[in-house]
Amino acid sequence: MAGSNLLIHLDTIDQNDLIYAERDMNFAQKVGLCFLLYGDDHSDATYILQKLLVMARSDLSQSDLLIKFAKSRPETWRRHLVEALCIIGARKVLRRLGFCWQELRMHYLPHIAGITLHVHPLLKSLYRMCEELSLAQSGRLFLDVGEKVASQQAGDPLRFYDPAYLEIFLLDWLTKRSIKHHH
């Protein structure tokens, strides 16, 4: 299957497939995926952040994060989603959607931080950083930056304290414009 077939197969993904794809993901994968998909859209990121916080506090495994994404970007959601799934390494989900990991890996280069086709490159780099930091390093980053953000920002502090999900804090900092990126 060459790149062109991959793109043809992309167009066969149906929104109903997303319900099953999401069931195959654990919470950490959902957090990473949401960070990559929603991190460059302020209003959606704020909403998704709230959904993730609710999910983190309850044992809510059912969620509709992917369908919401598909509906918010009817033209481009498939390419964004498949690239983001590659970046987080969700091979089981991608297989269920009918893709071959080796081909996707060659097409999207998920292991190379600075290269992206659809996902914002800053988000990919930040995600890779989250994956590479130890829990202690994540905790230190969360404390150092979190303190600075809190001192500069009005508004509600994020009442979430698990540095294992560093992307949640990054999403919060992006929505509060403590981290800025340009399109």
Beta strands, then each sheet from edge to edge (+ up, - down):
end
